[in-house]
């Protein structure tokens, strides 16, 4: 059931972000990223484009970590973190 909810939330988030209605807040994302101590897992090669070749996959990857590490982020917070990571590391067009 958790996976179904996560997939639904991700699909809603992606549909909103791809239409431009949700912009995301990189400053909020930076704070959430620090608070969750994301770099404790992403140390050697912090963020690689191998598994996240575009912004949509980046959002899915952030949501995957959110679900599996039980950070408790809402969809807008997942987007905030993805926007922050994109701004700092990935530079994907949106």
C-alpha positions as CSV (number, residue, x, y, z in Angstrom):
1,X,0.0,0.0,0.0
2,X,2.9,2.3,0.8
3,X,4.3,1.9,-2.7
4,X,1.0,2.6,-4.3
5,X,0.6,5.8,-2.3
6,X,4.2,6.8,-3.2
7,X,3.7,6.1,-6.9
8,X,0.5,8.1,-6.9
9,X,2.1,11.0,-5.1
10,X,5.1,10.9,-7.5
11,X,2.8,10.9,-10.5
12,X,0.8,13.8,-9.2
13,X,4.0,15.7,-8.4
14,X,5.5,15.0,-11.8
15,X,2.3,16.1,-13.6
16,X,2.2,19.3,-11.5
17,X,5.9,20.1,-12.0
18,X,5.9,19.4,-15.7
19,X,3.0,21.8,-16.3
20,X,4.9,24.5,-14.5
21,X,2.3,25.0,-11.7
22,X,4.8,23.9,-9.0
23,X,8.1,25.7,-9.0
24,X,9.8,24.4,-5.9
25,X,11.8,26.3,-3.4
26,X,15.5,25.6,-3.5
27,X,16.2,27.3,-0.2
28,X,13.7,25.1,1.6
29,X,15.1,22.1,-0.3
30,X,18.6,23.0,0.9
31,X,17.4,23.0,4.5
32,X,15.5,19.8,4.2
33,X,18.5,18.1,2.5
34,X,20.8,19.2,5.4
35,X,18.3,18.2,8.0
36,X,17.8,14.7,6.5
37,X,21.6,14.3,6.4
38,X,21.4,13.1,2.8
39,X,25.2,13.3,2.3
40,X,25.6,10.5,4.9
41,X,24.6,8.1,2.1
42,X,25.7,10.2,-0.9
43,X,29.4,10.6,0.0
44,X,31.8,9.2,-2.5
45,X,30.1,10.5,-5.7
46,X,27.5,12.8,-4.2
47,X,25.0,13.0,-7.1
48,X,25.6,11.2,-10.3
49,X,23.6,11.6,-13.5
50,X,23.8,7.9,-14.3
51,X,20.6,7.0,-12.5
52,X,18.9,10.4,-12.9
53,X,19.3,11.5,-16.5
54,X,16.6,14.2,-16.3
55,X,14.6,16.3,-13.8
56,X,11.7,13.9,-13.7
57,X,13.9,11.0,-12.7
58,X,15.6,13.3,-10.1
59,X,12.2,13.9,-8.5
60,X,11.5,10.1,-8.5
61,X,14.9,9.5,-6.9
62,X,14.3,12.0,-4.2
63,X,10.9,10.5,-3.6
64,X,12.5,7.1,-3.4
65,X,14.8,8.3,-0.6
66,X,11.9,10.0,1.1
67,X,9.9,6.8,1.1
68,X,12.6,4.4,2.0
69,X,14.2,6.5,4.7
70,X,10.9,7.7,6.1
71,X,11.9,11.4,6.1
72,X,8.2,12.3,6.2
73,X,8.4,14.9,3.4
74,X,5.3,16.0,1.6
75,X,5.2,16.2,-2.2
76,X,6.1,19.9,-2.2
77,X,9.1,19.2,0.0
78,X,10.3,16.4,-2.3
79,X,10.0,18.9,-5.1
80,X,11.9,21.5,-3.1
81,X,14.8,19.1,-2.5
82,X,14.8,18.0,-6.2
83,X,14.9,21.7,-7.2
84,X,17.8,22.4,-4.8
85,X,19.8,19.3,-6.1
86,X,19.1,20.3,-9.6
87,X,20.2,23.9,-9.0
88,X,23.4,22.8,-7.2
89,X,24.5,19.6,-9.0
90,X,22.4,18.6,-12.0
91,X,21.5,21.7,-14.0
92,X,18.6,20.0,-15.9
93,X,16.2,22.1,-17.8
94,X,12.7,22.1,-16.3
